[in-house]
Amino acid sequence: MSAPIETTSRSRAKAERRAALLSAAGTLFAQSGFNKVSIEDLGAAVGVSGPAVYRHFNGKQAVLAALLIDVSEDLVAGGDAVVSATTDAAGALQGLVRFHVQFALSNPDVIRVQDRDLDSLAEAARHRVRLLQREYVELWVHVLKRVHPEVDLALLRIRAHATFGLLNSTPHSARASSKAAVRALLEEMALAALGLPGA
């Protein structure tokens, strides 16, 4: 009778260890760069041996792929949920901005790794990340088109990318500031950049 509980407990522990490894990888890759971090470094960061990492990933390349694919999937899923929660275009855009600001403030290391080490991924994994990134961008563009129906899609796409640049780069230089103050400032600036000032 206890087997299912043991299995569930084991599965939960495995998932928690995987999450811990990915969190450590984000920090280490951001600090030192993907190429300078070893499997032994990853294991040591979560209190296990290097070989124990292979119970969860088949190598360092797989760790990087999981880190960047997972976060890209989370962005798409989160953005979809925000847009689905409202039929109002302005409200959807505000929600997307709040969502992305929260993401950027919570994941500065992963953003840095994606900016610097995306090309270190194997081709298939890099292609998957790029597809997810484009899907996320187009989610924003679709909402922007509802807000600005008169504006060309290509220009709306540029506006979305510029907003991502603002939101993704600022947390690196704002760690010493109050998160609440930075969040409010970034939301204000992003909404203005997207043509929705004072929202």
N, C-alpha and C positions, 0 to 999 in steps of 0.2 A: 504493500500500500504506500510505502514511503518513496518508491522509485520516482514517480512523477515530480515530487517535491525536490528530491535530490537533483533530478535532471534540470528542473527549472532554476534551482539555486546555482548549479554549475554553469548553465547558459547565461545567467545574469552575471556571474563572476567573470565569465569570458568576455561578455559585452563590455563590462566595466573596465577590464584590463585593456581591451582594444581601444576604448575611448581615452583611457589614460595615456596609452602609447601615442595616439594621434595628437592629443593635447601637448605632450612632451615634444613630439616631432615639430609641431608648429612653433614652439618656443625655440628649440635648438636650431631648426632650419632658418628661422628669422634672425637669430643671433649670429650664426656662423656660416650660413649657406649650406645648401643641400650636399654639395660635394665634400664638405669638410666634416660632416657628421657621420659617424659610423654606427653600425648596428649595435655595437657594444655601448656606445654613448646613449642610444635610445633605451636600451635595456636598463642601464644604470640609472637613468632619469626616473624610472618607475620602480626601481628596486628589484630587477630581475637580471639574469645573465643575458648576454647577447643572443646565444642560441635559443633562449626561451621566446624571443621575439618572433621566431619562425613558426611558433604555434599559432600565430595570428596573421602573419604576413610572410609571403615567400621571398622577401628581400626589401631593401631600402626603397627601391623603385616602387614597389607595391604600397609602401607606407605613404610616399608622396602622392601617388595616384589616389589612394583612399582619402587622404586629407583634402585634396583639391576637388575631387569628384563629389565627396560628401557635402562640402560647403556649397558647391554649385547647385547640387540638387536641393539643398535646404533653401537657397535663395529663390529658386524657381517655385518650390512648393509654398514658401512663405508669401511670395509676391502674389501667386495665384489666390491664396486664401484671403489676402487683403482686398484684392479686386473683387472677389466673389462676395465679400461681406457688404458691399454697397453698390447701389445702382447709380449713384451720383458721381460724375466724372471728377469734379473738384475734390470730393471727399476721398475718392479712390487715390488720387494723386497725393493728397495729404497723407493718407495711410501708407502709401509706398515710401514716401520720404521718411516718415517716422520709423518704418520698418528698416529701411536701409541705414539710417543714422544709428539705430540700435545695433544693427549688425556691425557697422564699421567701428563703433566704440567698443564692442565686445570682442572683436576679432582682428586687432591691428597686426598681430603676428602672422596670421593666415593670409591677410591681404598682402603683406610684404613678401611672403613666400610665393604667392601666386604671381606677383609682379616680377620677381627676380628668378624664380626657378621653374616656371611653367615649361620652358624649353627643355628642361631636364627630364620631362616625362617621356615615356615611350609613345610612339606615334598614335596608337589606338587610344590611349588614355588622354593624350593631349587633344585629340579630335573630339572625344566625349566632353571634355571641359569646355572647349570652344563652342560646341553645339549648345550646351546648357547656358553658357554666357549669352549667346545670341538669343536664345529663347527668353532669357530674363530681360535683355534689352528690349526685345519686341513687345514684351508685356507692358513695359513703360511707354513705348512708342504708341501702342494701341490706346492707352489711357490719354496720353498727350494729344493724340488726334481728336479725341472726344472733347478735350478742353480747347484745342486750337484747330478747328476743322479747316480753317483757311490756309494753314501752314503746310508746306511740302513735307512729305515723310522723311526725306533725306535730312532736312534741317531739324526736324524733331529728333531724329536719331543722334545728330551731333549734339543737340541740347541735352539729351539723356546721358551721352558719354561724358560730356563736360561736367554734368552734375555728379556722376560717379567719381570723376577725377577729384572734384572738390571734397566729396564725402570720404573717399577712401584714403586720401593723402593726409588730411588734417589730423586724425587721431595720433599719428606718429609724433607730431610736434605739440600735442596738447595734453600729454599725459599728466603734467603737473597741475593742470587747471581742473576746476570743478567739473565733473561729468555732466551735471545738470545744466551748468552754464554753457558748456560746449555743445551739448545736445540742442539746447534752445537756439543757440547761434547758428549751428549747422542747418537746422530745420528752416530757420528764417531765410538764410542765404540760398538754400536749395530751392525753396518755393519761389523766391524772387528770380532765380536763374531759369526756372521752369515756366515763368510767366504767370505765377499765381501769388503775387506779393500780398502781404497783409492777411493771408488766410489763417 
